[in-house]
Amino acid sequence: MRRKREAVLAFESNDDGLPKVVRDFRARYRAISQVLDENPKILDLVHKDLKQLSEGGGRGREGDYTSENILRALIVQHIEGLPYRDAVIRIGSDPFLQDFARMRKRAVMDFTFLSRCFCAVKPATWKRVNKALAQSGVAAEAVSTAVIRADTTVVETNIHYPTDAWLLWDTWRVASRLLKRAREIDPASCAHRFHDRKVKRLYLYVTRHMPSKSKQRQRKVKKNFRTLIERAGWIVGICCEFCDFAASSGNTALAAVGLELKAYLPAMEQVVAVARRAQLEGEKVPASDRVFSLFEQHTELIKRGRRQKPVEFGHKVLLCQTPEKFISDYEVYEKQQPDCELTESVIQRHEKLFGTKPEVLAADKGFCPAEEKFQQLAEQIDTLAIPRRMQDFVDKVLTHWQAFRAGIEGTISGLK
């Protein structure tokens, strides 16, 4: 089992004679520590998830670190913007940060354990933590929720640009790697040979010469593309056969490889089918029918009309912020929605969180719904500061609130 917290005397360090930047650094963590102590509900929420990591065995062994130690270490890691390994080194080498994490001068946790702890805390828990902080700020009159500004952004997934050729090569190399691993476990599980170099040459030729304007070279590109699609389809068929064999083999190691390969199979089949439709049949395949990565299969293609980056791959995120720059609400959308459809939900979510509708909602032109819906929403709150046409920017009141709205752009840049 894991204890929630333990009694520790903290922050006895002396700041006399230290540079101002160090004093400010320590003052920031003391303020955060005070907020955590004044809001025990935050630790209660996180503890429910973290205690699952250490349920204890027959001897009832306790976890080495309390949930409070872990939460505070994660806070340091995110505030400093460090990888888990560097964060652990930073905490272990700074007595002040050890004091903040309530470690009592003992050894710091391993960075892999800290990573597991972060993954153990559910996204819904972080949302409840943010809600608890917001309600605490409102009760202390440190956060005002009468005026909010909203905007959306895209958080991109870490993938390469998803061309059909590259996705076909990803399909081949992942399938080949896993099937070769299975053959090492049981030679009878896969009797085929995989010519990785030949397939890679096909992929490289297609990628390099696709932009060529030579008709002769374009014919060869199409021929190689056809061969690449056939090879990828062939190996996907072998993967299907292997998964059935591995599931019924009774070999645990082989079954594990089969399960890993099975997770990729739907995306692999989709990649081959889309490449055949787009490259051989000349069909314009919609984004909804495509998969953009074997490894981040949830990735969406998003167009927001940005000149510098017309296409983004990731997920849309909604942010709502108060004048104090506190993010009062946020939402990550699994399936993107147009901004104009989010305005009503922003008002409803705000009322659910704080009990009242906002007096002012400032957002950009993209949040402007249809005229009838706009009038309905304008009756619900005092000021709906969303421009509908260019003439609206002449209005002094709307101009003021649009200047206020622009402040959320800096927050988005800072978060990214």
C-alpha positions in Angstrom: 0.0 0.0 0.0 1.0 3.6 -0.4 0.7 6.3 2.3 -0.9 9.5 1.4 1.6 11.8 3.3 3.7 11.9 6.4 4.5 14.7 8.9 7.6 16.6 7.8 9.0 19.9 8.9 9.8 21.7 5.7 11.4 24.9 4.4 13.9 25.7 7.1 16.5 26.9 4.7 17.9 30.4 5.0 17.7 32.7 2.0 20.0 35.4 3.4 22.8 36.4 1.0 21.4 34.6 -2.0 20.9 36.4 -5.4 17.4 37.8 -6.1 16.8 35.2 -8.8 17.3 32.4 -6.3 15.1 34.0 -3.8 12.3 34.4 -6.4 12.8 30.8 -7.4 12.3 29.6 -3.8 9.4 32.0 -3.2 7.6 30.4 -6.1 7.9 26.9 -4.7 6.9 28.1 -1.2 3.8 29.6 -2.7 2.9 26.4 -4.5 3.6 24.4 -1.3 1.2 26.7 0.6 -1.5 26.2 -2.0 -1.1 22.4 -1.8 -1.3 22.5 2.0 -4.4 24.7 2.0 -6.1 22.4 -0.5 -5.8 18.8 0.7 -8.4 17.8 -1.8 -5.8 17.9 -4.5 -3.6 15.3 -2.8 -6.7 13.2 -2.1 -7.6 13.1 -5.9 -4.1 12.2 -7.0 -3.7 9.6 -4.1 -6.6 7.6 -5.5 -4.7 6.9 -8.7 -1.2 6.6 -7.2 -2.1 4.1 -4.6 -3.0 1.6 -7.4 0.8 1.4 -8.1 1.4 -0.2 -4.7 -1.4 -2.3 -3.4 0.9 -4.4 -1.3 1.5 -8.1 -1.3 1.0 -10.8 1.3 3.4 -9.0 3.7 1.6 -5.7 3.3 4.8 -3.8 2.3 4.4 0.0 2.1 5.6 2.0 -0.8 8.9 3.8 -0.4 7.4 7.2 -1.3 4.1 8.8 -0.3 1.7 10.2 -2.8 2.7 13.7 -1.6 6.4 13.0 -2.5 5.4 11.9 -6.0 2.9 14.7 -6.6 5.5 17.3 -5.6 8.2 15.7 -7.7 5.9 15.8 -10.7 5.2 19.4 -10.1 9.0 20.2 -10.1 9.4 18.2 -13.3 6.7 20.1 -15.1 7.6 23.6 -13.8 11.2 23.2 -14.7 10.3 21.6 -18.1 12.8 18.8 -17.6 12.8 15.1 -18.8 12.2 12.7 -16.0 15.9 11.7 -15.7 17.0 15.3 -15.4 14.2 16.2 -13.0 15.3 13.4 -10.6 18.9 14.6 -10.8 17.8 18.2 -10.2 15.8 17.2 -7.1 18.5 14.9 -5.8 21.2 17.6 -6.0 19.2 20.5 -4.6 18.4 20.3 -0.8 15.7 23.0 -1.3 13.8 20.9 -3.8 14.2 17.8 -1.6 12.6 20.0 1.1 9.8 21.0 -1.2 9.1 17.3 -2.2 9.1 16.4 1.5 11.8 13.7 1.0 13.5 14.1 4.4 16.9 13.9 2.8 16.5 10.4 1.6 17.3 9.0 -1.8 15.2 10.3 -4.7 13.0 7.9 -6.6 14.2 6.4 -9.9 13.2 8.4 -13.0 11.4 5.4 -14.6 9.2 5.1 -11.4 8.4 8.9 -11.7 7.3 8.3 -15.3 5.1 5.4 -14.3 3.5 7.6 -11.6 2.7 10.3 -14.1 1.1 7.8 -16.4 -0.9 6.4 -13.4 -2.7 9.7 -12.8 -5.7 9.7 -15.2 -6.4 12.7 -17.4 -9.8 13.0 -15.7 -8.0 13.4 -12.3 -6.0 16.3 -13.6 -9.2 18.0 -14.7 -10.7 17.5 -11.2 -7.4 18.9 -9.8 -7.8 22.0 -12.0 -11.4 22.4 -11.0 -10.5 22.2 -7.3 -7.8 24.9 -7.8 -10.3 27.1 -9.7 -13.0 26.8 -7.0 -10.4 27.5 -4.3 -9.2 30.6 -6.1 -12.7 31.8 -6.5 -13.4 31.3 -2.8 -10.3 33.2 -1.9 -11.2 35.9 -4.3 -7.9 35.4 -6.2 -9.7 34.3 -9.4 -12.7 36.1 -10.9 -14.8 34.1 -13.3 -17.2 36.8 -14.5 -15.0 37.5 -17.5 -13.3 34.8 -19.6 -11.6 34.4 -22.9 -11.5 31.3 -25.0 -9.4 30.0 -27.9 -8.4 26.7 -29.5 -5.1 25.4 -30.5 -3.7 22.1 -31.9 -1.3 19.9 -30.0 0.7 18.0 -32.6 1.7 14.4 -32.2 5.3 13.5 -32.7 5.1 11.9 -36.2 6.8 12.3 -39.5 4.8 13.8 -42.4 2.5 11.0 -43.4 3.0 10.3 -47.1 1.6 7.1 -48.6 5.1 5.8 -49.4 6.4 6.5 -45.9 3.4 4.8 -44.3 3.9 1.7 -46.6 7.5 1.5 -45.6 6.6 1.8 -41.9 4.1 -1.0 -42.4 6.8 -3.2 -43.9 9.6 -2.5 -41.4 7.4 -2.9 -38.3 5.8 -6.2 -39.7 9.2 -7.5 -40.7 10.8 -6.7 -37.4 8.1 -8.5 -35.4 7.9 -11.5 -37.6 11.7 -12.0 -37.4 11.5 -11.8 -33.7 8.8 -14.5 -33.7 10.9 -16.7 -36.0 13.7 -16.5 -33.4 11.3 -17.8 -30.8 9.8 -20.5 -33.0 11.3 -21.1 -36.5 8.0 -22.8 -37.6 5.9 -19.7 -36.9 7.1 -17.9 -40.0 8.8 -19.6 -42.9 8.9 -16.5 -45.2 11.9 -14.4 -46.2 11.7 -10.6 -46.0 13.8 -8.6 -48.4 14.0 -5.3 -46.4 16.6 -3.7 -48.6 14.7 -4.2 -51.8 11.5 -2.7 -50.3 13.5 0.2 -48.9 14.9 0.9 -52.3 11.4 1.0 -53.7 10.3 3.4 -51.0 13.4 5.7 -51.5 12.9 5.8 -55.3 9.3 6.8 -55.0 10.0 9.4 -52.4 12.9 11.0 -54.3 11.4 11.0 -57.8 7.7 11.7 -57.1 8.2 15.4 -57.8 9.9 14.8 -61.2 8.2 16.2 -64.3 9.7 13.6 -66.6 7.0 11.3 -68.0 9.4 8.4 -68.2 10.4 8.7 -64.6 6.8 9.1 -63.5 5.9 5.8 -65.2 8.7 4.1 -63.3 7.6 5.8 -60.0 4.1 4.5 -60.6 5.4 1.0 -61.3 7.6 1.0 -58.2 4.6 2.3 -56.2 2.5 -0.5 -57.4 5.2 -3.0 -56.4 5.6 -1.3 -53.0 1.8 -1.6 -52.3 1.8 -5.3 -53.4 4.8 -6.1 -51.1 3.1 -4.3 -48.2 -0.2 -6.1 -48.8 1.7 -9.4 -49.0 3.3 -8.9 -45.6 0.1 -7.7 -44.0 -1.5 -11.0 -45.1 1.3 -13.0 -43.5 0.8 -11.0 -40.3 -2.9 -12.0 -40.2 -1.9 -15.7 -40.5 0.8 -15.4 -37.9 -1.6 -13.7 -35.3 -4.0 -16.7 -35.6 -1.1 -19.1 -35.3 0.4 -17.3 -32.3 -2.9 -17.2 -30.4 -3.4 -21.0 -30.6 0.3 -22.0 -30.2 0.4 -22.1 -26.4 3.8 -20.3 -26.5 3.6 -17.3 -24.2 6.5 -15.4 -25.8 5.0 -16.0 -29.3 1.6 -15.0 -28.1 3.0 -11.7 -26.8 4.5 -10.9 -30.2 1.2 -11.8 -31.8 -0.6 -9.4 -29.6 1.8 -6.6 -30.3 1.5 -7.2 -34.1 -2.3 -7.4 -33.8 -2.5 -3.9 -32.4 -0.9 -2.6 -35.6 -2.9 -4.7 -38.1 -6.0 -2.5 -38.5 -3.8 0.5 -39.3 -1.6 -1.5 -41.6 -4.6 -2.8 -43.6 -5.9 0.8 -43.8 -2.6 2.1 -45.1 -2.4 -0.5 -47.9 -6.1 0.1 -48.9 -5.7 3.9 -48.9 -2.5 3.7 -50.9 -4.1 1.5 -53.5 -7.1 3.8 -53.8 -5.0 7.0 -54.0 -2.0 5.9 -56.1 -3.4 3.2 -58.4 -7.1 4.1 -58.8 -6.5 7.8 -58.8 -9.2 8.4 -56.1 -9.1 11.4 -53.8 -9.3 9.8 -50.4 -10.9 11.9 -47.6 -8.9 12.5 -44.4 -11.6 10.5 -42.4 -10.6 7.3 -44.3 -6.9 7.7 -43.7 -4.5 6.8 -40.9 -1.6 9.1 -40.4 0.7 7.0 -38.2 1.1 3.4 -37.2 2.4 4.5 -33.8 -0.1 7.3 -33.0 -3.2 6.0 -34.7 -5.4 8.5 -32.9 -3.8 11.4 -34.8 -6.2 13.7 -36.8 -5.6 16.0 -39.7 -6.6 19.5 -38.8 -6.9 22.5 -41.1 -7.3 25.9 -39.3 -6.6 28.2 -42.2 -3.1 29.2 -41.0 -0.9 30.5 -43.8 2.4 29.3 -42.2 1.0 25.8 -41.4 -2.1 25.0 -43.4 -2.2 21.3 -42.2 -1.5 20.1 -38.6 -1.5 16.5 -37.3 -2.7 16.1 -33.7 -5.7 17.0 -31.6 -7.6 20.2 -31.0 -7.5 21.7 -27.5 -9.9 24.3 -26.0 -8.7 26.7 -23.4 -10.7 29.1 -21.2 -8.9 31.7 -19.2 -9.7 34.4 -16.6 -8.2 37.9 -16.4 -5.7 36.6 -13.8 -4.4 34.2 -16.5 -5.8 31.2 -14.7 -7.0 28.4 -17.0 -10.4 27.9 -15.6 -11.4 25.1 -18.1 -9.9 23.1 -20.9 -10.9 20.2 -23.1 -9.0 17.9 -25.5 -11.1 16.7 -28.3 -10.7 13.2 -29.6 -12.6 14.2 -32.7 -12.3 17.8 -33.8 -15.3 20.2 -33.8 -15.5 23.6 -35.6 -14.9 26.5 -33.2 -18.4 27.9 -34.0 -20.0 24.8 -32.4 -18.0 25.2 -29.2 -19.3 28.6 -28.0 -22.5 27.3 -26.4 -20.6 24.4 -24.7 -18.1 27.0 -23.3 -20.9 28.8 -21.5 -22.6 25.7 -20.3 -19.3 24.2 -18.9 -18.5 27.5 -17.2 -22.0 27.5 -15.5 -21.5 23.8 -14.4 -18.1 24.6 -12.9 -18.9 27.8 -11.1 -22.6 28.0 -10.8 -23.2 31.1 -12.9 -22.8 32.0 -16.5 -19.9 34.4 -17.4 -20.8 38.1 -17.8 -18.3 38.5 -20.7 -17.1 35.9 -23.2 -14.3 37.0 -25.5 -13.3 34.9 -28.5 -12.1 35.2 -32.1 -14.3 35.3 -35.2 -14.1 31.5 -35.6 -16.3 31.1 -32.5 -19.1 33.0 -34.1 -22.1 30.7 -34.6 -25.0 31.1 -37.0 -27.0 34.3 -36.5 -30.0 32.7 -34.8 -27.7 30.8 -32.3 -25.7 34.0 -31.8 -28.8 35.9 -30.7 -29.8 33.1 -28.3 -26.3 33.1 -26.7 -26.2 36.9 -26.6 -29.4 36.9 -24.4 -27.8 34.5 -21.9 -24.7 36.7 -21.0 -24.2 40.4 -20.8 -21.4 40.7 -23.5 -20.7 38.2 -26.2 -17.5 39.7 -27.5 -17.2 37.7 -30.7 -16.9 39.6 -34.0 -19.3 38.6 -36.8 -18.1 40.9 -39.6 -15.2 43.4 -40.1 -17.5 46.4 -39.2 -17.7 45.0 -35.6 -14.0 45.9 -35.0 -15.0 49.6 -35.2 -17.1 49.2 -32.0 -15.0 50.5 -29.1 -16.5 47.9 -26.6 -15.8 45.0 -28.9 -12.3 46.3 -29.7 -11.5 46.5 -26.0 -12.6 42.9 -25.4 -10.8 41.7 -28.5 -7.6 43.2 -27.1 -8.3 41.3 -23.9 -8.9 38.1 -25.9 -5.5 38.4 -27.6 -3.8 37.8 -24.2 -4.6 34.1 -24.4 -2.3 33.7 -27.4 0.7 34.3 -25.2 -0.6 31.7 -22.8 -0.9 29.1 -25.6 2.7 29.9 -26.7 3.9 29.6 -23.1 2.2 26.2 -22.7 3.6 24.9 -25.9 
